[in-house]
Amino acid sequence: MTAGGMERAAPSGHRHAQHRPVLYAQVLAGLDVRPGGTYLDGTFGRGGHARGVLEQLGDDGRLLVMDKDPEAIAIAHADFDADARVLIRRGSFADLAAWDAVDGGLDGVLLDLGVSSPQLDVAERGFSFGKDGPLDMRMDPDDGESAAQWLAHAEERAIADVLWTYGEERASRRIAKALVARRESQPLLRTAQLAEVIASAVPRGKDKSHPATRSFQAIRIFINRELADLEIGLDAAHACLKPGGRLVVISFHSLEDRIVKQFIGTHAKAPPADRRRPVEPDFTPTLRMLGGAQKADDAELSDNWRARSAVLRAAEKLGPALRSDAP
Ligand SMILES: C[S@@+](CC[C@H](N)C(=O)[O-])C[C@H]1O[C@@H](n2cnc3c(N)ncnc32)[C@H](O)[C@@H]1O
């Protein structure tokens, strides 16, 4: 299940498996699960992709699951504590290398980024401008400041920078000014209030999207340190993958996808020749790109509008003991 993308009918009749997660077939093809392998799903959500991996794992395979969100982790425990193949840890995938279960190396890592459908759909989590709730937006409610706490003290300039950097919001300064003016008379505590102040500062554009769309995305990315986690998590996954291991990442906006694309490119392709440098430095690729950007097909899009912005990229770790199916 993903915020990015919801879901079609899932393979089993499990109580949390009603929906098929975004780019499900592409994720499993990218991971190319070996029955005895060890895989890490760094973004468990409601476990839609994890269930697909488990269907392909044998008795001696392992699935390590992580999520920042305590509700996701509670569901992982409820659903999989009885399955000896599954190990569960609450935390950021940025810290995956600190988990001793990873010490033996990984055959695959999946990161299905962003927020989950339940996080967006439950007003109390405070992620949605469409559903009024407390202005929280933390995937892990025990970690760091909520959006309301940050907006209560952040400088106008800092708010504008966040809206511009993480939301590419052209009206960032106008919105930041309006937020600071409003909080002087009334604390910003609810998502509907935030959406209303933003809407009052930015008239609805021609694209029909809600004027708060970009700002909510920006504040959420900032509050959860999403891009920093992604950069650290990609390095950690790269370091922990065994030769022949697979990295599969689903992004939901261009800032994430740019990081993933550059990361894979940096490890897979020699840097372009530099005219100022007479001799090209040696370059040994450590990743093999598995195709380009993959997107949801029409069938999935007609079923799941949230899949429209999903972009999957996959790569294989290179090294001395390559998979037998590598070219
Ligand atoms: C799009 S959903 C994943 C859906 C999942 N693939 C499924 O099939 O149900 C993203 C999940 O990743 C979690 N998440 C986002 N960033 C994370 C991070 N840095 N570390 C751990 N979990 C993270 C969110 O809490 C959310 O539950």
The ligand as an SDF file (V2000), in Angstrom:
LIG
                    3D

 27 29  0  0  0  0  0  0  0  0999 V2000
    4.5080    4.2610    0.4880 C   0  0  0  0  0  0  0  0  0  0  0  0
    4.4310    3.5000    2.0170 S   0  0  0  0  0  0  0  0  0  0  0  0
    5.0310    1.8750    1.7720 C   0  0  0  0  0  0  0  0  0  0  0  0
    3.9670    0.9110    1.3750 C   0  0  0  0  0  0  0  0  0  0  0  0
    4.4090   -0.5300    1.3280 C   0  0  0  0  0  0  0  0  0  0  0  0
    5.3580   -0.7740    0.2850 N   0  0  0  0  0  0  0  0  0  0  0  0
    3.2270   -1.4660    1.1880 C   0  0  0  0  0  0  0  0  0  0  0  0
    3.2380   -2.2760    0.2640 O   0  0  0  0  0  0  0  0  0  0  0  0
    2.3200   -1.3880    2.0220 O   0  0  0  0  0  0  0  0  0  0  0  0
    5.7850    4.2570    2.7840 C   0  0  0  0  0  0  0  0  0  0  0  0
    6.0620    3.7950    4.1940 C   0  0  0  0  0  0  0  0  0  0  0  0
    7.4180    4.0800    4.4380 O   0  0  0  0  0  0  0  0  0  0  0  0
    7.5730    4.6120    5.7050 C   0  0  0  0  0  0  0  0  0  0  0  0
    8.7900    5.4150    5.6450 N   0  0  0  0  0  0  0  0  0  0  0  0
    8.9870    6.5360    4.9370 C   0  0  0  0  0  0  0  0  0  0  0  0
   10.2410    6.9590    5.0980 N   0  0  0  0  0  0  0  0  0  0  0  0
   10.8570    6.0610    5.9040 C   0  0  0  0  0  0  0  0  0  0  0  0
   12.1630    5.9450    6.4240 C   0  0  0  0  0  0  0  0  0  0  0  0
   13.1320    6.8390    6.1700 N   0  0  0  0  0  0  0  0  0  0  0  0
   12.4470    4.8710    7.1820 N   0  0  0  0  0  0  0  0  0  0  0  0
   11.4930    3.9500    7.4700 C   0  0  0  0  0  0  0  0  0  0  0  0
   10.2270    4.0310    7.0360 N   0  0  0  0  0  0  0  0  0  0  0  0
    9.9260    5.0720    6.2520 C   0  0  0  0  0  0  0  0  0  0  0  0
    6.3220    5.3640    5.9860 C   0  0  0  0  0  0  0  0  0  0  0  0
    6.0890    5.4420    7.3820 O   0  0  0  0  0  0  0  0  0  0  0  0
    5.2790    4.4920    5.2710 C   0  0  0  0  0  0  0  0  0  0  0  0
    4.7290    3.5580    6.1510 O   0  0  0  0  0  0  0  0  0  0  0  0
  1  2  1  0
  2  3  1  0
  2 10  1  0
  3  4  1  0
  4  5  1  0
  5  6  1  0
  5  7  1  0
  7  8  2  0
  7  9  1  0
 10 11  1  0
 11 12  1  0
 11 26  1  0
 12 13  1  0
 13 14  1  0
 13 24  1  0
 14 15  1  0
 14 23  1  0
 15 16  2  0
 16 17  1  0
 17 18  1  0
 17 23  2  0
 18 19  1  0
 18 20  2  0
 20 21  1  0
 21 22  2  0
 22 23  1  0
 24 25  1  0
 24 26  1  0
 26 27  1  0
M  CHG  2   2   1   9  -1
M  END
$$$$
